[in-house]
């Protein structure tokens, strides 16, 4: 069984991507930002969070880690 971590941050994901990419001597294979999401009137993303990472994948060998930005005050975390 492989373990593939999913790391979450609160606005510092890009710095983590840079750190892990350097540590594993690789580059992120995918980076999607919240600004890439289609517009949805029920989910308003603040200007300060539009550049946050929705999901990134950093491969190393046959494995990878995934990372994203999420915080307690992020619209995706609010209960309805």
C-alpha positions in Angstrom: 0.0 0.0 0.0 1.3 3.4 -0.9 0.9 6.4 1.3 0.2 9.6 -0.6 -0.2 12.6 1.7 -2.5 15.5 1.1 -1.2 18.6 2.8 -3.3 21.7 3.4 -2.3 25.2 4.1 -3.9 28.6 4.7 -2.5 30.8 2.0 1.1 29.4 2.1 0.7 26.5 -0.3 2.8 28.1 -3.1 5.7 28.4 -0.6 5.2 24.7 0.3 5.2 23.8 -3.4 8.5 25.6 -3.9 10.0 24.0 -0.8 8.9 20.4 -1.7 9.8 20.8 -5.4 13.3 21.9 -4.4 13.6 19.1 -1.8 12.6 16.4 -4.2 14.3 18.1 -7.1 11.2 18.1 -9.2 8.4 20.4 -10.3 4.7 20.4 -9.7 2.9 18.5 -12.5 -0.3 20.3 -11.9 -1.3 23.5 -10.2 -4.9 24.7 -10.1 -5.8 28.0 -8.4 -9.2 29.1 -7.0 -9.3 31.6 -9.8 -9.5 28.7 -12.3 -12.9 27.6 -10.9 -15.9 28.5 -13.0 -17.9 31.4 -11.5 -20.5 30.3 -9.0 -22.8 32.9 -7.3 -23.1 30.6 -4.2 -19.3 30.5 -3.7 -17.7 33.9 -3.6 -13.9 33.8 -3.5 -12.3 37.0 -2.1 -9.6 38.7 -4.2 -7.0 37.8 -1.7 -7.8 34.1 -2.0 -8.1 33.9 -5.8 -4.4 33.1 -6.2 -4.6 30.4 -3.5 -3.9 26.8 -4.6 -7.0 24.7 -5.2 -4.8 21.6 -5.8 -1.2 20.9 -6.8 0.5 17.6 -7.4 4.2 17.1 -6.9 5.6 13.9 -8.3 8.7 12.2 -7.0 9.6 8.8 -8.4 6.5 6.6 -8.6 4.7 8.6 -5.9 3.4 12.1 -5.4 2.0 14.4 -2.8 -0.9 16.7 -3.2 -1.3 20.1 -1.6 -3.9 22.8 -1.4 -4.9 26.0 0.5 -7.9 25.7 2.8 -8.6 27.7 5.9 -11.4 27.9 8.4 -12.8 31.1 6.9 -12.6 29.8 3.3 -16.0 29.7 1.5 -15.6 25.9 0.8 -15.4 25.2 4.5 -18.5 27.0 5.6 -21.4 24.9 6.7 -24.8 25.8 5.2 
